[in-house]
């Protein structure tokens, strides 16, 4: 791997996405096969094997109950880079997506045709930077000259760059390698890497033989928060806004379950991730979940009347990525604003 991330052009991303679309996208799997174009009654939903309201909605079949005339297809992804490629390949309608890959997606002259429509969670202790104990590193500054892995174009990648900057290091001061979570675990066990910035559940496995150096909760408190958003395709907005309204309402229901029914939440997450109730409880405890009222407030996503503070967070993320040479140019605040879908948000409070 090179010492700095390779940034493929949008044309190359599109070519890769189109090549992969016929068999879904590399790095993702489907509970039911994803078609290259959804019919009017089909919703292709990308999700992560990570505790959010998505797992509640999926496990309890809330969307299937809300839209019985639709074919709901859940497609699992490993990172936001794969989600962005899938939207370029027109093989997704709705998907979870980190705020950093979203900022990438709306940058450039040809932004990905999607819009943010919901907030799933705010990154907390569920994403963190951990060093192998054998590496003898006790702080972020100690990573200079070391090999550090993270999934490129992810929220973890963004937070890693922010952590390095705060410690007085540049990306070129470490050897950055682009690995997906399972590949990170394998490289860690072989001793090929000294540290990794990644999310649950891989993160918990690294913690057993590692030392946590910082977390996304700490980095967010220092001014660079990251979030798991949910985006909808422009095509779905034009074709089936009623389905988006139904999907938002079940996501709001899932957030209420996360806030008021811990046992039910644990059961759903454990079933979807194939883990014990104790592990599911521990993972949920590390997340930061908003209430539907918070999501639709000026502090976060906003309402039909206008965007909230998320507009500033994403715009600032884009500027930081441009400063770090991760994207060619930061998206303007106006470009980010155009990538917000706020119509009907007030309805989820009812």
Secondary structure as UniProt FT lines:
FT   HELIX           10..21
FT   TURN            22..23
FT   TURN            26..27
FT   STRAND          28..30
FT   TURN            40..41
FT   STRAND          42..48
FT   HELIX           53..59
FT   TURN            60..61
FT   HELIX           62..66
FT   TURN            67..69
FT   STRAND          71..77
FT   HELIX           80..88
FT   TURN            89..90
FT   STRAND          94..98
FT   HELIX           99..105
FT   STRAND          114..122
FT   TURN            125..126
FT   STRAND          127..132
FT   HELIX           133..135
FT   HELIX           140..143
FT   TURN            144..145
FT   STRAND          147..150
FT   TURN            152..153
FT   HELIX           155..166
FT   TURN            167..168
FT   HELIX           171..173
FT   STRAND          175..178
FT   HELIX           181..190
FT   STRAND          195..199
FT   TURN            200..201
FT   HELIX           202..207
FT   TURN            208..209
FT   STRAND          210..215
FT   HELIX           216..221
FT   TURN            222..223
FT   STRAND          227..233
FT   HELIX           234..239
FT   HELIX           241..260
FT   HELIX           262..273
FT   HELIX           277..285
FT   HELIX           292..295
FT   TURN            298..301
FT   STRAND          302..303
FT   TURN            304..305
FT   STRAND          306..307
FT   HELIX           310..323
FT   TURN            324..325
FT   HELIX           333..337
FT   TURN            338..339
FT   TURN            343..344
FT   HELIX           345..349
//
